[in-house]
């Protein structure tokens, strides 16, 4: 048996294109979501770098020259800052979703874990540590 149709029309709110500008929370949410834009450029650079590495020494050196340009370095610094902002907001939201211990301990543990992995990778790859 099918349900009878309701004579009422469903309620749909109308949102303007600037709905997210009305509250600070929504602005931060949209900023967090926008962190993917510089990340796409960074991922594209890494994929291009892997391709150039496969193509040979001259191609690799051209890629290194491209990556050393000031505007590319600026976008990569923006990407790094966006990634840190994204991590910060994620680490702050995580204890609300999975409250297994006090939030400050969870947030500190996540940052310590991030720093430990970064230090390990720097050591592994012969970085500055």
C-alpha positions in Angstrom: 0.0 0.0 0.0 1.3 3.4 -0.8 1.0 6.3 1.6 -1.5 9.0 0.7 0.1 12.2 -0.6 0.1 15.1 1.8 -1.7 18.2 0.6 1.1 20.3 2.3 4.0 21.4 0.3 7.5 20.7 1.8 9.2 23.6 3.4 12.4 24.8 1.6 14.4 27.7 3.0 15.8 30.1 0.5 19.5 30.8 1.0 21.3 33.6 -0.7 24.9 33.2 -2.0 26.2 35.1 0.9 24.5 33.1 3.7 27.9 32.1 5.2 28.9 35.8 5.7 26.3 36.3 8.4 28.0 34.5 11.3 31.6 34.1 12.3 31.2 30.3 12.7 30.1 29.9 9.1 32.9 32.1 7.8 35.4 29.9 9.7 33.7 26.8 8.3 34.0 28.1 4.7 37.6 29.1 5.3 38.3 25.6 6.5 36.7 24.1 3.5 38.6 26.5 1.2 41.9 25.1 2.5 41.5 22.4 -0.3 42.2 25.0 -3.0 45.9 25.6 -2.3 46.2 21.9 -1.5 45.1 21.0 -5.0 48.0 23.1 -6.4 50.4 21.4 -4.1 49.2 17.9 -5.1 49.5 18.9 -8.7 53.0 20.0 -8.2 53.9 16.7 -6.5 52.4 14.7 -9.3 54.2 16.8 -11.9 57.4 16.3 -9.9 57.0 12.5 -9.9 56.3 12.6 -13.6 59.4 14.8 -14.3 61.5 12.5 -12.1 60.5 9.6 -14.3 61.3 11.5 -17.5 64.9 12.1 -16.7 67.4 14.5 -15.2 66.7 17.5 -17.4 63.0 17.3 -16.8 63.6 16.9 -13.0 65.9 20.0 -13.0 63.2 22.0 -14.9 60.7 21.0 -12.2 63.1 22.0 -9.5 63.5 25.4 -11.2 59.8 25.8 -11.4 59.3 24.9 -7.7 62.0 27.5 -6.8 60.1 30.4 -8.3 58.9 32.9 -5.7 55.2 32.7 -6.6 55.3 28.9 -6.3 57.0 29.1 -3.0 54.4 31.6 -1.8 51.6 29.3 -2.8 53.3 26.4 -1.0 53.7 28.5 2.1 50.0 29.4 1.9 49.2 25.7 1.5 51.3 24.9 4.6 49.4 27.6 6.6 46.0 26.3 5.3 47.0 22.8 6.3 47.9 23.9 9.8 44.6 25.7 10.0 42.7 22.7 8.8 44.6 20.5 11.3 43.9 22.9 14.1 40.1 22.9 13.5 40.1 19.2 13.0 41.9 18.6 16.3 39.5 20.9 18.1 36.4 19.1 16.7 37.7 15.6 17.2 37.1 15.5 21.0 33.5 16.5 20.5 32.9 13.6 18.1 34.9 11.0 20.2 35.1 12.2 23.8 37.4 9.5 25.1 39.5 11.8 27.3 39.6 15.5 28.2 39.7 17.7 25.1 42.9 19.5 26.0 44.7 16.1 26.4 43.4 14.9 23.0 44.3 18.1 21.2 47.8 18.1 22.7 48.3 14.4 21.9 47.3 15.0 18.3 49.7 17.9 17.9 52.5 15.8 19.5 51.7 13.0 17.2 51.9 15.4 14.2 55.2 16.7 15.4 56.6 13.2 16.0 55.7 12.1 12.5 57.1 15.2 10.9 60.4 14.8 12.9 60.6 11.2 11.9 60.1 12.0 8.2 62.7 14.7 8.4 65.2 12.3 9.9 64.2 9.6 7.4 64.6 11.8 4.4 67.8 13.4 5.6 66.3 16.7 6.5 67.4 19.5 8.8 67.2 17.5 12.1 
